[in-house]
Amino acid sequence: MTKTVKNFDVIVVGAGPSGMMSAISAAQSGAKVALIDKNKKVGKKLLMTGGGRCNVTNAHSVDDILSNVPGNGRFLYSAFSQFSNLDIIKFFENNGVKLKEEDHGRMFPITDKSKTIVDALFNKILSLHVSYFPSQTITQLLFENQAVVGLETESDTFKAPSIILSTGGRAYPSTGSTGDGYRFARSAGHQISPLYATESALVSDEPFILDKTLQGISLREVQLSVLNPKGKPIISHQHDLLFTHFGLSGPAALRCSSFINQQLSKNKENFVFVSLDQFPTKSPAQLKTELNKACQTEKSVKNALASLTQERMLLFMLEKANIPSTLPAKNLTPQQIEQLTQFFKNWQIKITQTFPIEKSFVTGGGVLLKEINPKTLESKLTSGLYITGELLDINGYTGGYNITCAFVTGHVAGLHAAETASFFKA
């Protein structure tokens, strides 16, 4: 069967946040654009983000944002100088989506619905007359003289002097992120650094986890630190934490996950310790003084310290310190107060693994950045090929940072891909 040949200036592969922004940027720059995706509808993974509310970007400064991209954030300074988080906010507000700022600078649509964001992007794509091809599986990229010239799908041949790979990583493969982009990048000569799970829940086989003793307890603004084999903190994050039936989740746990995976790959042991500080704004001496003051009473320890933390957590901590909950508080010894202070400030929990990439929010690793031009996001190995978003060896924390990187790299790649394509027009 002879395939139909379709000609475009720019072809974007993948209709996630990075791909949609690429298509918009290229079309606004005057290019004839095709957007190809294996899914039936655009933005499948985007609909899941922010608990279905879509944490679309972050309002903090560029320096602050890139400090929250522990996976090679510095590479993005040039891209952010061309299109920043403030431009993302302006883009959505200009397209009828009002945003609101929540804690830690997180920006959400005032509708609290991811669909609002996906619809705004797709409506903009349609208004710019981008040709959209859903449910299309790409089989290979086409090259001539170290330049990309097109691609093949199962049914058609697409030709273009500029192609943007925006297929996402390997997180949540049910959304279409099955790692195809890495295969296409390799076919263009690119190396892929080892992939690992990041922004992932932490798994523990501690008895209190297996017994579900603390399951469902949520702690606000605690500090979780990843420890090296000598017990020294590698990284610390102050955020919310959730105890689950398998281990730890919530922003503090997710932010530690990539560092835990890196430690697990280095360690001879098959576990890593994290340290939980439930009162990060108080020094051990301050907390000890508070405990001593609260215990100058005839009340039981359980009642005297009731305002300190949630009841189940307090009972658990007392049990860890071998203190009967009914013991009169004034009978606590200095050693018991010291022990309680230590447990509250430095409780070490053994982590055996994180969730796998397939169940994680973000893929760590990806296309080596030394092979990509940071100003244009064009391949240094294959002319006309641009790579964006999670395919690159870049990863950020939850809080709108990864989506921001996706939109920024998408816009910049679209802009320069359209510019490259313009040289080929007669």
N, C-alpha and C positions, 0 to 999 in steps of 0.2 A: 504494500500500500504506500503510495507516494504521500509524503507529509506536506501540509500547507506551510508555506514560509510567511511569517509575519515580521514586518520590519518596524523597528522603533529606534529612538535615540538612546533611551535609558530603560533597562529592565531591572525591576526590583524583585528579588526573590524572598518572599516571606512577608505576611501582612500582620505582623505584630506592631508594637509601638515604634520600633526603629524603622521597620519597613514602610509603614504608613507615612511616617514623617519624611522619609527619604523620597517617597513618591510625590508628596506635596511639594517639597523643596525643589525637586527637579522640574516638576510641572510649572511651578511659579517662575522658574528660571527660563521658561520657554521651550523645554524639551517635550517631545512626544514620548509618553511614559506608559509602560506596561507594568502592572503589579500582579505577580503570580503567587498563588498560595495553594498548598495541598488541602487545606480545610475548606469546608463549604462556606464559612463566614469568617470575616476578619476579626482580629483581636480576641481570640479564644482565651489565651492566657491572661490578657489584660483585664478581662471580665472578672477574673478570680482575685486580682490583687487588692490589697488593703481590706481583706475580709469582704470583698464584693463592693467596696466603696471607692476603690482606686485612688491610692496615694500617688497623685499624678506628678508631683515634684516636691522640692523643698525650698523654703523661702530664705534660707540663710545665705551667707556670702559664698562666693565661688571657692575661696580658700577653705571655708568650713565644710562645704560639700565634698571637695576633693580629699579632705582629711578623713572623711567617712567612706572613702573608696580605698580600702586597704590593699586591694589588688591593683597596683599600678596606676593609681589615680593621677599621678603627675603627668602621665602621657597625655592626658586630656586638656591640659592648660591651653594649648593652641586652639583646640576645637571650641572650648568654652569662651575664648576671646572672640569667636565668630557668632556663637549662638549660645546663650546662657540660660540658666533656670528662670531668670526674669523674662527672657524672650518666650519661654514656654508658657509662663503665666499670661503674658500679653497675647500670645497666639490663641489660647483658649478663650480669654475674655473677648477678644476681637471676633471670635466665632460663636459668641452667644453663651459661653459657659462661665458662670460666676464661680469663683473658687473661694474657699475659706481656709484660714490657717489654724492648725491645732498644735498640740504640744510638740516640742523639738523641731518646730518649723515645718511640720508636715502639711502639705496642701491637698485638699479634697474638693470635689465639686459640691456645691451647697445642696445638691439633690441627694448626696450620699449614695450615688449609684454609679458603678463603673460603666454601665451602658451609656450614660450621658457623655463620657469621654470617648468611648468607641464610636458612638454615633456622630459626634462632632468631627472626628478624624475622617470617618468614611464619607460623610456628607461633603467635606472639603475636597476629598479625592474625586468624588463624582462631579462637583462643580468645576473642577479643573480639567475635566474630560480625560482623566487617567483611564486607560483600558484595563479592566479588572478581570482576571482569569482565575476563578475559584476551582477547587477540586482538581488541580493539575499537579501531577507528580513529575518532577524534573528528573531526567535520567542522567544527563551529563552536561558539562559546559563545553563550548567549542572554542578552540584556540588556533591562531595563525601567527607565526613569527613573534612568539612570546607576548601576544596580546589576546585578550578575550574578544570574540566576535559574535557570540551568541550562545544559545543553549537548546537542548532537545527536551521536549516533554514526551509522554507516551503517545501523544497524538499529533503534535506540531513541532515545527522548527521556528525558533524565534531568533532574529538577527538584531544586534545592536552593538555600537562601539563602546558602550558603557554598561556594565552590569554591577549591581549592588547586592551583595549577599547579606541578608538580614534574617536568617532562619532561626535565630535563638540558639541556646545551648542544648543540654540534655535534661534539664529539670522539667518535671511534669510532661513526660512524653505523650500523655493523653491529649495534650493541647497541640500536638504536632511537632514539639521540640524533640526530635528523635536523633539528632546529631548529623543530619544530612549535610549541613553546612560545612562541617569539618572535612567530610569526604570531598566536597567540591573544592574547598580551599587547598587540600592536599593535591588534588589534580592540577592545581595551578602552581604547584611547587612549594606550598607553604608547610612549615612545621607546626605541630600542635603540641603545646606544653601539656603535661599530664593533667587530666580533668579530675576534679574532686568536688565533693558536696560543700556548699557554703550557704549560710542563712538556713541552717538545718537544725532540727530538734536534737537534743542530746539523750543518748540511751545509757542507762545505768542498771547494774545488777545488785545495787546496795539492798540489804534486807528491807529497809523502810520503803523502798520503791516497789519491790516485789510484793510486799504486804499491803501496798496502797495506803500506807499510814497517813501520808500528807497529800494524797491525790486531790486535786481541785483547789488547793490553797494557792492564792495569788498574792505576791508581795510587791509593793510599790517601791520604785527607786532604790533597789538594793544594788550591791556591787558584786559582780561575779568575775573572778580572775582565773585565767588558765595558768597552771603551774608547770615549770620545767621539772626534769627528774631530780633537781636539787631543791625543789620546793619553792623556787623563786617565781614571782609573777612574770609572765611573758606579755600579757595584755589584760587590762581590766575594763569592764563596762558597767556603768551605772544606769540601770533601766529596770523595767518591770520583769518579774520572773514568775513562771507558773510550774507547779509540781503536777506531773501527770502519772498515768499508770505505767509508762515506760521509762520516765526519767524527768528531764527538764525542758521546758519550752518557754515561749515569751521572748521579747526583744533581747534581753540580757543573754539568754542562752543562744539564740540564733546568731548574735554578733560574735560569740566565742567559737562558733563551730568550725570555721575555716582554720583557725589556729590549732584547734584540737586535732583536726585531720592532718595538719602538717606535722604536729608532734607525734601522732600515732605512726606516721610514715617513717619518722626518724628513730623512735624509741624501740628498744628491744622488748619492752613490756607491751602487753596488748591493752593497756589502759592509760588514762591521763587523769590527774586530779585537778578539780576546780575548787576554788576557795570562795565561800559565800560569806559576805559581810552584810548583815541585815541592818546595820546602822552606820552607813558610810560617812555620814556627816559628823559623827561623834568619835573621838579618840577612845582607845581602850580605857584610859584613865577617867574620861568624862562618863563613859557608860558605867564603869565600876562605881563611881560616886553616886550616880543615879540609882543603881541597884541597892547600894548601901542605904541610901536615904529612904527608898521605898520599903525597905525591909525593917525599918524601925517601928514595928507594929505587932500586935497580937494576932493579926489575921494570918490565915494560911498563906504559904508562898504563892499558891495558885491565885488567890484573891489579891494579894499585895501587888503582884506583878501583872494583873489582868489587863492593864492599859498599855502594856509594853508591846504586845503583838497578839495575833489571833490565838484563841484558846488552844486549838489542836497543836499549833506550833509551840506554844509555851509548854504544854504538857509533854511534848516530845523532847524539848530541850531539857526540861527538868529530869526526865527519864534518862537521857544521855549523861547527865551529870550525877546520876544516882541520888537525886533529891526527891523524897516523897512529896507529892503535891499538897498533902495535908499538914506538912510540917509547919509549925509557927514560924513566920518569916524572920522574927528576931533571933531565932535559934540557928540561922545559917552561919556557918563558919567563914572566916576570910578566904579559906581555900575553896569553899564551894562558890562563893561570890566570884572569885578569880576564874574558876572553871566555867561558870555560866558566861562570864564576859568573853572568854576565849571562844566558846561555842558560838556565841552571837556574832563575834567579829571575824572568826577564821574557822568556819566549819568546812572541812575538806570532804568532798564527795567524789567518788570514783566514777569516771565516765569510760565506758568500754568502746563506744562508737557513736557516730551520728547517724541520722537517717541517710539512706543512699541518695545519690544524685537524683534519681527518679522521683523521690518524695521530698526533695529540697526545693527551696524557692529560687536558688541561683546556682549556676555552674561556675566553679572556679577553674582557672586554666583556660586554654584556648589558643588561637592563632598568635604566634610569637610577634610581639610588638616591634621588634627590630626590623621586621619585614614589611612594616606598614608606615606610610608617610603620615606623621601626626597632624600635619596641617590640612591634608585633603582626605585622609583615610583610604588613599589608593594603595594598592599592592606595589611594593618595590620590585616584585619579581615578574608580574604580569600586567602589562599596560591595560587600562580601562576597567580593571577589576577593583571594586571597593568593598570593604568589609566593615560591618558595624555591630554595635550592641554586644550581646552576650557571647557572640562568636569570638570576640577578641579576648585576650588574656587580661580582662579587667573585671573586677567584681566589687560591689559596694555592700554596705549594711542595709537592712530594711529601714524605711523612713523616707522613701521616695528617691533614694540615691541611684538605684539601678535603672529605674524608669527614666530619671533625668539623663543618665549617661546614654540610654537608648535613644531618647529624643534628640539629644545634642549630636551624637555621632551620626544619626540618621539624617538630620538636617544638613550637616556639613558635607556628608558624602553625596547627598542629592544635589547640592549646589555645585560641587566640583565635577560630579559625573555629567551634569548637564553642560558644564563649560567644556569638558573634554569632547562630548558628543557634538558640540557646535562646530568644532574644527573639521568634522567630517561632512558637514552639510555643504552641498554645492552652492 
